[in-house]
């Protein structure tokens, strides 16, 4: 199968998030255009990331811009700042970095070889340092968010800190990003479920989005393990 062709699992994620948003709209009687567009664009983005495709950044800029607004409205200030002031510029930085690492669209790729980045991986010592650094940063930021009245400080801290690090690893094409995305996605599902219970706007469709993110991140880890072995 050519690299540019989506797998059956990829189509399951894309069709699944669209169908889930339609079902939610019908059952709730609430047409949430902002949340649905953010969620669908986000799943398209992460599916393309898992494939190693540079085109993920096109959908990424749509997703992170809208998600920043949704997080701000839900008083998840860590996520709001993260998306507005980090994720948005990182879409452009990531695109530039991926081009440097072999994901530019060449004539050969246009003939069907795909638009894939060259993946790489950490040593075990580097992974240990990454884990220690992540844990320390999550605790520190959690106390800061608690001081400023964040209703879910340590969940918000976990998603904020790990997302910052994972996005940087993604831009640099390191396979270990997916372990951090898996943790981030699990915590985000829990965090937005709490927002659903609080009656926050857009929260239900955000739960749908993060569930599909989680499914994709598990697949992404599998794919990038293979990609990084090739280098």
C-alpha positions as CSV (number, residue, x, y, z in Angstrom):
1,X,0.0,0.0,0.0
2,X,1.3,3.4,-0.9
3,X,2.2,5.7,2.0
4,X,-0.2,8.4,0.9
5,X,-3.2,6.1,1.0
6,X,-5.1,6.0,4.3
7,X,-5.6,2.6,5.9
8,X,-9.0,1.2,6.9
9,X,-8.3,2.1,10.5
10,X,-7.6,5.7,9.5
11,X,-10.9,5.8,7.7
12,X,-12.6,4.3,10.7
13,X,-11.3,7.2,12.8
14,X,-12.3,9.9,10.3
15,X,-15.8,8.6,9.6
16,X,-16.2,7.7,13.2
17,X,-15.6,11.2,14.5
18,X,-17.9,12.7,11.8
19,X,-20.7,10.2,12.6
20,X,-20.3,10.7,16.3
21,X,-20.7,14.5,15.9
22,X,-23.8,14.0,13.8
23,X,-25.3,11.5,16.3
24,X,-24.6,13.9,19.2
25,X,-26.2,16.8,17.3
26,X,-29.4,14.7,16.6
27,X,-29.6,13.3,20.2
28,X,-28.9,16.6,22.0
29,X,-30.7,18.9,19.5
30,X,-27.7,21.2,19.8
31,X,-25.8,22.1,16.6
32,X,-22.2,22.8,17.8
33,X,-20.5,24.0,14.7
34,X,-17.4,25.3,16.5
35,X,-16.8,22.1,18.5
36,X,-17.6,19.8,15.6
37,X,-15.2,21.6,13.1
38,X,-12.5,21.7,15.8
39,X,-12.9,18.0,16.5
40,X,-13.1,16.8,12.9
41,X,-10.1,18.9,11.9
42,X,-8.2,17.6,14.9
43,X,-8.8,14.0,14.0
44,X,-7.8,14.6,10.4
45,X,-4.6,16.2,11.7
46,X,-3.6,13.4,14.1
47,X,-4.4,10.7,11.5
48,X,-2.0,12.4,9.1
49,X,0.6,12.8,11.8
50,X,0.4,9.1,12.5
51,X,1.0,8.5,8.8
52,X,4.1,10.7,8.9
53,X,2.4,13.1,6.4
54,X,3.3,16.8,6.3
55,X,-0.2,17.7,5.4
56,X,-1.2,17.3,9.0
57,X,-0.3,20.9,9.6
58,X,-3.0,22.2,7.3
59,X,-5.7,20.8,9.6
60,X,-3.7,21.4,12.7
61,X,-3.9,25.2,12.4
62,X,-7.7,25.0,12.1
63,X,-7.9,22.7,15.1
64,X,-5.6,24.5,17.6
65,X,-7.1,27.9,16.8
66,X,-10.6,26.8,17.6
67,X,-9.6,24.6,20.5
68,X,-7.9,27.6,22.2
69,X,-11.2,29.5,22.1
70,X,-13.2,26.5,23.4
71,X,-10.7,25.9,26.3
72,X,-10.8,29.6,27.3
73,X,-14.6,29.5,27.5
74,X,-14.4,26.4,29.7
75,X,-11.9,28.1,32.0
76,X,-9.1,25.6,31.1
77,X,-6.6,28.4,30.9
78,X,-3.6,26.2,30.6
79,X,-5.0,24.5,27.5
80,X,-6.1,27.9,26.1
81,X,-2.7,29.5,26.4
82,X,-1.0,26.3,25.2
83,X,-3.0,26.3,22.0
84,X,-3.1,30.0,21.2
85,X,0.6,30.9,22.0
86,X,2.4,27.5,21.4
87,X,0.4,25.2,19.1
88,X,-0.4,27.9,16.6
89,X,3.2,29.0,15.9
90,X,4.4,25.3,16.2
91,X,2.3,24.4,13.2
92,X,4.5,26.6,11.1
93,X,7.7,25.5,12.8
94,X,6.8,21.9,12.5
95,X,6.0,22.2,8.8
96,X,9.5,23.8,8.3
97,X,11.2,21.1,10.4
98,X,9.4,18.2,8.6
99,X,10.5,19.6,5.2
100,X,14.1,19.6,6.5
101,X,13.6,15.9,7.6
102,X,12.6,14.7,4.2
103,X,8.8,15.3,4.0
104,X,8.9,17.8,1.2
105,X,6.7,17.0,-1.8
106,X,9.1,15.9,-4.5
107,X,8.4,14.7,-8.0
108,X,9.0,11.1,-6.9
109,X,6.5,11.5,-4.1
110,X,4.0,13.1,-6.4
111,X,4.1,9.8,-8.4
112,X,2.8,7.9,-5.4
113,X,5.6,7.4,-2.9
114,X,3.9,9.5,-0.3
115,X,5.0,12.6,1.8
116,X,6.6,11.0,4.8
117,X,9.0,12.4,7.4
118,X,12.1,10.4,8.5
119,X,11.3,9.3,12.0
120,X,13.9,8.9,14.8
121,X,14.0,7.8,18.5
122,X,15.7,8.5,21.9
123,X,18.1,6.2,23.7
124,X,16.9,4.7,27.0
125,X,18.9,7.2,29.0
126,X,17.2,10.0,27.2
127,X,13.8,8.5,27.8
128,X,14.5,8.3,31.5
129,X,15.5,12.0,31.6
130,X,12.4,12.8,29.6
131,X,10.2,11.0,32.1
132,X,11.8,12.7,35.1
133,X,11.6,16.2,33.5
134,X,7.9,15.7,32.5
135,X,6.9,14.6,36.0
136,X,8.7,17.6,37.6
137,X,7.2,20.1,35.2
138,X,3.6,18.7,35.6
139,X,3.8,19.1,39.4
140,X,5.2,22.6,39.2
141,X,2.7,23.9,36.7
142,X,-0.1,22.2,38.5
143,X,0.6,24.2,41.7
144,X,0.8,27.4,39.6
145,X,-2.6,26.7,37.9
146,X,-4.1,25.9,41.3
147,X,-2.9,29.2,42.6
148,X,-4.7,31.0,39.8
149,X,-8.0,29.2,40.4
150,X,-8.0,26.5,37.7
151,X,-10.8,24.1,38.6
152,X,-8.8,21.1,37.4
153,X,-5.1,22.2,38.0
154,X,-3.2,19.0,37.8
155,X,-5.2,17.5,34.9
156,X,-4.8,20.8,33.1
157,X,-1.1,20.8,33.9
158,X,-0.6,17.3,32.6
159,X,-2.3,18.0,29.3
160,X,-0.5,21.4,29.0
161,X,3.1,20.2,29.9
162,X,3.0,16.9,28.1
163,X,1.5,18.5,25.0
164,X,4.2,21.2,24.8
165,X,6.9,18.5,25.0
166,X,5.1,16.1,22.7
167,X,4.5,18.8,20.1
168,X,8.3,19.7,20.1
169,X,9.1,16.0,19.7
170,X,6.6,15.8,16.9
171,X,8.3,18.8,15.1
172,X,11.7,17.1,15.5
173,X,10.2,13.7,14.3
174,X,10.9,11.7,17.5
175,X,8.9,8.5,18.0
176,X,8.6,9.1,21.8
177,X,6.0,11.8,21.2
178,X,3.3,9.1,21.0
179,X,3.8,7.9,24.6
180,X,3.2,11.5,25.7
181,X,0.2,11.9,23.4
182,X,-1.4,8.7,24.8
183,X,-1.1,10.0,28.4
184,X,-2.3,13.4,27.3
185,X,-5.3,12.0,25.5
186,X,-6.4,9.8,28.5
187,X,-6.2,12.7,30.9
188,X,-8.0,15.0,28.4
189,X,-10.9,12.6,28.1
190,X,-11.3,12.6,31.9
191,X,-10.9,16.4,32.1
192,X,-13.6,17.1,29.4
193,X,-15.9,14.5,31.0
194,X,-15.8,16.7,34.2
195,X,-16.6,19.7,32.0
196,X,-19.6,17.8,30.6
197,X,-20.8,17.3,34.1
198,X,-20.4,21.0,34.8
199,X,-22.5,21.8,31.7
200,X,-19.7,23.6,29.8
201,X,-20.4,24.5,26.2
202,X,-18.7,22.3,23.5
203,X,-17.6,19.8,26.2
204,X,-19.4,16.8,24.8
205,X,-17.9,17.1,21.3
206,X,-14.5,17.6,22.9
207,X,-14.9,14.3,24.7
208,X,-15.6,12.7,21.3
209,X,-12.6,14.3,19.8
210,X,-10.2,13.2,22.5
211,X,-11.5,9.6,22.4
212,X,-10.6,9.5,18.7
213,X,-7.3,11.2,19.5
214,X,-6.5,8.4,21.9
215,X,-7.4,5.7,19.4
216,X,-5.2,7.4,16.9
217,X,-2.2,7.9,19.3
218,X,-2.1,4.1,20.0
219,X,-2.0,3.5,16.2
220,X,0.5,6.3,15.8
221,X,2.9,4.7,18.3
222,X,2.7,1.4,16.3
223,X,3.3,3.2,13.0
224,X,6.2,5.3,14.2
225,X,7.9,2.4,15.8
226,X,8.1,0.9,12.4
227,X,9.1,4.2,10.7
228,X,11.9,4.9,13.2
229,X,13.3,1.4,12.8
230,X,13.8,2.1,9.1
231,X,16.2,5.0,9.8
